[in-house]
Each structure stands twice: as C-alpha cells, then as structure tokens.
C-alpha cells in the first residue's frame, strides 16, 4: 500500500507505516541491552535486566557492589508496591535469579533489595498473546539522574490480533487510556481495539487524507524517510503527537498505551518525542527505537534534520511545534520521572 506522503496527498490508504521502522543501522534485537534495561546510579544494584521466557519463567540478572551481599528479590503486580504488598520470590548472594510459578496473565515487576537499598525493574517486552512489539517505557535514564516510572506508559503494535489470553493480559495492565494512531481507514478495516469497558480509546489518526498540507516537501527518493519529515513539518500530524505527549503527562490518564499498526513508525516517533522530552540520552532513545523490526537510523535522522530546518532545535520543536513550553515540560518530567 502507498506511503503516508501518498495517503495524505491523494486520500489513498496508509500502509508503509504499518510495516515496522525504528532507528539505527543495526539489526533489531529481542531484548534491550543492559544500558537500556535499567538506570541504576550510585546504588548497590545496577544494570538489572529481566527476560520472560515463552514458558513464563523470569530470568533476572544484575551487578552488585559486593559479591557476597545478600539480595532479596520481590515480585508484585504493582510497579511501586508497598513492602507489605510484595512477594518474596528469591534470596541469593549471587547476581542472578530464576523465578517460576507467577501468574502468566499478570504483568510482574521485581524489586531487588540489598544493603538497605532497592531497585525496581521489569521485562522490557510486554507479553500480550497475539500482539507484536509491545514494550514498557519504564526504567530508562532521564533528566537530573532520574528514571522513567515503570508501568506508566506502554507502546505497541495494533491490538486487534490479541487472543483471548492476550485480551486478559491487556486487561491486567490496568490501562486507563489507549491512544490509537492508526488512520481512520485502518481502524475501520482492522476493527477497534479489544479493550475492557473501563479503558478509553482515543483516536488520534495519523495518515487521513484530510490531514494533507500543500505543498508537500519534495520527495527524497526514500518514502519512509519522507514520512518522518512529514511528522515534523505537517501541523496536523504534530497536533496528534502533542496530544499523545500531554496525555502521557496526565496521571489521571495513566497507565496509558499508544499504538499504530506495526508499532514502529508513528508509535516509534511518538516514543522518540516522549523520551527526548523526558531527557533520555539520544543513544538510549535510538537503541529503544531499534528494538522494533525493520528499522534504520536514516528515518530518525530525517526527522531530526527536519526539526533543525523548521525549528532549529528539539526544545524549540517541543515548544513551538508541539505547544509544550518549558513549564509543561517540567510538569511532564515531574509526573513521569522518579529518583534513580
């Protein structure tokens, strides 16, 4: 199917954005690197990673500042549980743990406690049976030595393929809102998200024909890169990304998930904007983006170049392009970041 440029210009259905794109020339990987998995600065435990096997077994690894220090591993379905609501699942003097027997429907968060200090972490990949490319954006290092809250903002591909088990797992996330960036035509063709009745679906379509602004930028020969330039230059598309950013900032609308069809292009750029706004280092932003399949640094570089041309800097893009002035940016960070 035609790309966003053509969809916006001619009214044709959107599709290239459904395929899958992130940033960087390296191949996509199934799990984030240690630097991505957790931000632990000046604590007894660092570089915590969690991988959930297909059979529901969780494998945790971390580094510690004392090889013989006892580490207690707690599990909870609450990303910020009170001690009384945590379940002790392992005690070890090592730097790894294997956890079995947890409810496969629930989303689990793990607290590693050692030496009077603790760190919370989780599997980056969110298990939703039938649904691809779902991740939690928690744990990334951000502005002022802080990190992003776990369990607050999720990203995904389309939710319509969810199996009955996947629908139960989706409900277990406790979402309040799902922001759907699919075009109106896509949502009509594929169907609405299979959400519990208490979850609000917010339609923020990107790729509808009436969003076109003339004249479109001259094509570069790379249609997908051109789409990323449109994300920046087209005010109708900027409005949708701004709405997603503001919703993520509102505690009353979280936990929140945003998705498109493939969870790569539109959702990928939304994630880049959110992470950059939170002060996440660009190297980490790019690595997260590359976790989605079929990705290339060229797409992100095209968007960054368009920002430089149109606004001069990313902060100016947030302020003038998305309507997020410094005071709103500070509120966003206060809402989504916690001390590392």
Secondary structure by P-SEA (a helix, b strand, c coil): cccaaaaaacccccccccccccccccccccccccccccccccccccbbbbbbccccbbbbbbccccccbbbbbbbccccccccccccccccccccbbbbccccccbbbbbbbbccccccccccccccccccccccccccccccccccccccccccccccccccaaaaaaaaaccccbbbbcccaaaaaaaccccccccbbbbbbccccccccccccccccccaaaaaaaaacccaaaaaaaaaaaaaaaccccccbbbbcccccaaaaaaaaaaaaaacccaaaaaaaaaccccccaaaaaaaaaaaaaccccaaaaaaccccccaaaaaaaaaaccccc
